[in-house]
Amino acid sequence: MCFYDEMKGYHWDSVESEIMNRSRDDVEKALTSSSMNLDGLMSLVSPAAEPYLEEMAQRAHQVTQQRFGRVISLFAPLYLSNECTNSCVYCGFNMTNRIDRLTLTAEEALVEARAIRRLGFQHILLVSGEAPHLVTLPYLTSVVDLLRPLFPSISIEIYPMDTSSYEELIKHGVDGLIVYQESYNEDVYKQCHPRGRKSDFHWRLETPDRGGNAGFRRIGLGALLGLANWRVEAFFLALHAQYLLRHFWKSFITISFPRLRPAAGAFEPPCPVSDVQFVQLLAALRLLFPDAGLILSTRESPYLRDHLIPLGITSMSAGSRTEPGGYAHETHAEAQFAVADERPPEIVAEVIRSKGYEAVWKDWDAAFLH
């Protein structure tokens, strides 16, 4: 059995109807329950929960402090390539977009990584478009081998791979896998991914399973906010996270909140998510998953990021460049999307400290296993 089998037990339209018809009594029942569940989540992401947002935020803050203390870990993405064989309608790397393309050599990636390390980061996320003929497994292992002495923690957010490939990357020092399903609505997914390997809904959906079987220490999920009703996406995202927690309990599960940003192609989100709705989503998921890592990227504005620090976030990117060569090379390669928070990492760290939290540049080392 895989997650797709479990997901098919729920119909998107039925879940949507259930959420939209929740009452204030349902919300109050969820907030007073001794243990949250998926039914309670549906109440907390419903329109009926909007008047309770302040209470939800306060509870999310309390739960996060109990589980994680006053700590925010920082990381940076390193884009290896903007080459792509997919035609995702919302993405700047869409193969049909006429943009400048670049794949870094392993040596160029090392130069970029050194620039990131000088900024203070000790956790790095390797990102690429889906171009397996260029970003091959041998290429990736060679990059990881060069970066491993610089970074105690290396995660990947690249195209889905098979279990044996993930096992090989783990052997070379990769400890985290991030994969966004983009949308759990299969019809919407097909409309947004008309060509390329990414058009295979099942293959992408089962990527966390393959990562769990390979033994990644950290597995990250997310839905791309703006493609479909965020309330229903939240339900299926939570269903997926619960499935992973049952089957791969040794892995630390994280949830990201990528919200669509301007990019080449000028795609307009069909289901925009407001800042208030964004906060509601974050608080609801924190209450359901008190021990999950919640990750916030530079897609969001400085104002919103600063105010979300106490509400459940445990990790943030900072100083991000979303194009290959963005840290140390003068290139004209296209970025995947426009960054909203362009502040240098040291400024982000200072804001974190000003709010009474500790900015942590290193939260993991393989030595912890010994």
C-alpha positions in Angstrom: 0.0 0.0 0.0 1.2 3.5 -0.8 -0.1 6.9 0.1 -2.1 7.2 -3.2 -4.2 4.2 -2.1 -5.0 5.9 1.2 -5.7 9.3 -0.5 -8.2 7.7 -2.9 -10.4 7.0 0.1 -11.3 10.7 0.2 -13.0 12.6 -2.6 -11.8 16.2 -3.1 -15.3 17.7 -3.5 -16.6 15.9 -0.5 -13.8 17.1 1.7 -14.2 20.6 0.4 -18.0 20.5 1.2 -17.3 19.2 4.7 -14.8 22.0 5.4 -16.9 24.8 4.0 -19.9 23.7 6.1 -18.2 23.6 9.4 -19.8 25.7 12.2 -18.4 27.8 15.0 -19.4 25.0 17.4 -17.2 22.6 15.3 -14.3 25.1 15.7 -14.8 25.4 19.4 -15.0 21.7 19.8 -11.6 21.3 18.0 -10.0 24.0 20.1 -11.2 22.4 23.4 -10.3 18.9 22.4 -7.5 17.2 24.3 -6.1 15.8 21.1 -6.3 17.2 17.5 -7.1 15.0 14.6 -8.0 15.4 10.9 -11.6 16.2 11.7 -10.4 19.0 14.0 -8.1 20.3 11.3 -11.0 20.6 8.9 -12.7 22.8 11.4 -9.7 24.9 12.0 -9.0 25.6 8.3 -12.7 26.3 7.6 -14.2 29.8 7.1 -15.9 29.4 10.5 -12.5 29.4 12.2 -11.6 32.9 11.0 -13.0 34.7 14.1 -10.8 32.4 16.3 -7.5 33.2 14.5 -6.0 35.0 17.5 -6.7 32.1 19.8 -5.3 29.6 17.2 -2.2 31.7 16.9 -1.6 31.9 20.6 -2.0 28.2 21.0 0.3 27.5 18.1 2.9 29.8 19.8 2.6 27.9 23.1 2.8 24.5 21.5 5.9 25.5 19.5 7.7 26.9 22.5 6.9 23.7 24.5 8.3 21.5 21.7 11.1 23.6 20.2 11.9 26.4 22.6 12.8 29.8 21.2 14.9 28.6 18.3 14.8 29.3 14.6 17.2 27.4 12.4 18.5 29.1 9.2 19.4 27.6 5.8 20.1 28.7 2.3 19.2 27.1 -1.1 21.9 26.5 -3.7 20.4 26.3 -7.2 22.5 23.9 -9.3 20.6 24.3 -12.5 17.6 26.0 -14.1 17.5 23.5 -17.0 14.2 21.7 -17.1 12.3 19.2 -19.2 8.9 20.0 -17.7 6.4 22.6 -18.7 4.9 23.5 -15.3 2.6 26.5 -16.0 3.6 28.5 -12.9 7.4 28.0 -12.9 10.1 30.3 -14.3 12.1 27.2 -15.3 9.3 26.0 -17.6 11.0 24.5 -20.7 8.9 26.7 -23.0 10.1 29.9 -21.4 12.8 31.7 -23.4 15.2 32.3 -20.6 19.0 32.0 -20.1 19.8 28.5 -18.8 22.8 27.4 -16.7 23.9 24.2 -15.0 26.8 24.8 -12.6 29.8 22.5 -12.8 30.7 20.8 -9.5 33.6 23.3 -9.1 31.3 26.2 -9.7 28.8 24.8 -7.1 31.7 24.6 -4.7 32.4 28.3 -5.2 28.7 29.1 -4.6 28.7 26.9 -1.5 31.8 28.7 -0.1 30.0 32.0 -0.5 27.0 30.6 1.3 29.2 29.2 4.1 30.8 32.6 4.6 27.4 34.1 5.2 27.2 31.8 8.3 25.0 28.9 7.0 25.8 25.3 8.0 22.6 23.8 6.5 22.3 23.9 2.7 19.5 22.9 0.3 20.5 21.8 -3.2 17.9 22.7 -5.8 17.6 22.1 -9.5 15.1 21.9 -12.3 14.2 18.5 -13.7 17.0 17.7 -16.1 18.3 14.3 -15.2 20.5 14.2 -18.3 22.5 17.1 -16.9 21.9 16.8 -13.1 22.8 13.1 -13.0 23.4 11.0 -10.0 27.2 11.0 -10.5 27.0 14.8 -10.8 25.1 15.1 -7.6 27.3 12.8 -5.6 30.4 14.7 -6.9 28.8 18.0 -5.7 27.9 16.5 -2.3 31.4 15.2 -1.9 32.8 18.6 -2.4 30.3 20.3 -0.1 30.2 17.8 2.7 33.3 19.3 4.5 31.6 22.7 4.6 28.1 21.7 5.7 27.0 19.3 8.4 23.6 19.1 6.9 22.8 18.8 3.2 19.2 18.5 1.8 18.0 18.1 -1.7 15.0 19.6 -3.5 15.4 18.1 -7.0 13.5 15.9 -9.4 12.0 12.7 -7.9 14.4 9.7 -8.0 14.2 6.0 -7.3 15.0 4.5 -3.9 18.4 3.2 -4.9 19.5 6.6 -6.1 18.4 8.1 -2.8 20.3 5.5 -0.9 23.4 6.4 -2.9 23.0 10.1 -2.0 22.5 9.3 1.7 25.8 7.3 1.6 27.5 10.5 0.3 26.1 12.6 3.1 22.7 13.9 2.1 20.3 13.7 5.1 17.2 15.6 3.9 14.7 15.3 1.1 12.2 18.0 0.2 9.5 17.4 -2.4 6.3 19.4 -2.9 3.4 17.7 -4.4 2.3 21.1 -5.7 -1.4 20.1 -5.6 -3.1 17.1 -4.2 -6.0 17.7 -6.6 -5.2 15.3 -9.4 -7.2 17.2 -12.1 -5.6 20.5 -11.1 -2.2 18.8 -11.1 -2.6 17.5 -14.6 -3.7 21.0 -15.9 -0.6 22.6 -14.3 1.9 19.9 -15.4 1.0 19.2 -19.1 4.3 17.8 -20.2 7.5 16.2 -18.9 8.1 13.5 -16.2 6.5 15.7 -13.6 3.1 15.2 -15.3 3.1 11.8 -13.7 1.0 12.5 -10.5 1.7 9.0 -9.0 5.4 9.1 -9.5 5.7 12.4 -7.7 3.2 11.6 -5.0 5.1 8.4 -4.0 8.5 10.2 -3.8 8.4 10.6 0.0 7.7 6.9 0.3 10.8 6.1 -1.7 12.8 8.6 0.4 11.5 7.0 3.6 12.4 3.6 2.4 15.9 4.9 1.5 16.3 6.2 5.1 16.4 10.0 4.9 16.6 11.6 8.3 14.4 14.5 7.2 11.5 14.4 4.8 9.7 17.6 3.8 6.3 18.1 2.3 4.4 21.1 0.9 1.5 22.1 -1.4 2.1 25.1 -3.7 -0.4 27.6 -2.4 -2.5 29.3 -5.1 -3.2 26.4 -7.4 -6.3 25.0 -5.7 -8.5 25.6 -2.6 -5.9 25.9 0.2 -8.3 24.5 2.8 -8.6 21.2 0.9 -4.9 21.1 0.1 -4.3 21.5 3.9 -6.4 18.4 4.6 -4.6 16.2 2.0 -1.2 17.6 3.1 -2.0 16.6 6.7 -3.2 13.2 5.6 0.1 12.7 3.8 2.1 13.8 6.8 0.2 11.5 9.1 0.8 8.6 6.7 4.6 9.3 6.7 4.7 9.5 10.5 3.1 6.1 10.7 5.3 4.4 8.1 8.6 6.2 8.5 8.6 7.2 12.1 12.4 7.5 12.3 12.3 10.4 9.8 11.7 14.0 11.0 8.7 15.4 9.0 8.7 19.0 7.9 6.0 21.1 6.2 6.7 24.1 4.0 4.3 26.8 2.9 5.4 27.8 -0.7 3.0 30.5 -2.0 3.1 31.3 -5.7 5.3 34.2 -6.6 5.9 36.2 -9.8 8.0 34.3 -12.3 8.8 34.1 -16.0 5.6 33.2 -17.9 3.5 35.6 -15.8 1.2 32.8 -14.4 -1.7 34.1 -12.3 -2.7 32.0 -9.3 -6.3 30.8 -9.8 -6.8 30.5 -6.0 -4.8 33.2 -4.3 -4.1 32.8 -0.6 -4.3 35.9 1.6 -1.9 36.7 4.5 -4.7 36.0 7.0 -5.4 32.7 5.4 -1.7 31.9 5.4 -1.6 32.4 9.1 -4.7 30.3 9.6 -3.1 27.4 7.7 0.1 27.6 9.6 -1.5 27.7 13.0 -3.9 24.8 12.2 -1.1 22.6 11.0 1.0 23.4 14.1 -1.9 22.4 16.4 -2.3 19.1 14.5 1.5 18.4 14.3 3.1 19.7 17.4 6.5 18.0 16.6 6.8 18.8 12.9 9.2 21.3 11.5 7.4 24.2 9.9 9.5 26.0 7.2 9.1 29.5 5.9 10.9 30.7 2.7 11.9 34.1 1.3 8.8 33.9 -1.0 7.1 35.8 1.8 7.6 39.5 2.7 9.9 40.7 5.5 6.8 42.0 7.4 5.0 38.7 7.3 8.1 36.6 8.0 9.0 38.7 11.1 5.5 38.4 12.5 5.3 34.6 11.8 8.4 33.9 13.9 6.4 33.3 17.1 3.5 31.5 15.5 5.0 28.0 14.9 7.9 28.5 12.4 11.0 26.4 13.3 13.2 27.1 10.2 13.6 29.9 7.7 15.7 30.5 4.6 17.5 33.8 4.3 19.5 35.7 1.7 18.2 33.3 -0.9 19.1 33.4 -4.6 16.8 31.3 -6.8 19.0 31.2 -9.9 22.2 29.1 -10.4 25.3 31.2 -9.8 23.4 33.8 -7.7 25.8 34.0 -4.8 29.3 34.2 -6.3 29.0 34.3 -10.1 27.8 37.2 -12.3 25.4 35.3 -14.5 22.2 36.1 -16.4 20.5 32.8 -15.6 16.8 33.1 -14.9 15.5 32.8 -11.3 12.8 30.3 -10.5 10.7 33.0 -8.9 11.0 36.5 -7.5 12.2 36.6 -3.9 10.1 38.8 -1.6 12.5 39.0 1.4 15.9 40.2 0.0 17.4 41.1 3.4 20.9 39.8 4.1 21.1 36.7 6.4 22.7 38.7 9.2 19.7 41.1 9.2 17.2 38.2 9.4 19.2 36.7 12.3 19.2 40.1 14.1 15.4 40.3 13.7 15.0 36.8 15.1 17.1 37.8 18.1 15.2 41.0 18.6 12.0 38.9 19.1 13.6 36.9 21.9 14.6 33.9 19.7 17.9 32.3 18.9 19.0 32.1 15.3 20.7 28.7 14.8 23.0 28.2 11.9 23.7 24.5 12.7 21.1 22.1 14.1 22.4 18.8 13.0 25.7 16.8 12.6 26.2 13.2 11.6 28.3 12.8 14.7 25.0 12.8 16.6 24.5 9.3 15.3 27.6 7.9 16.9 
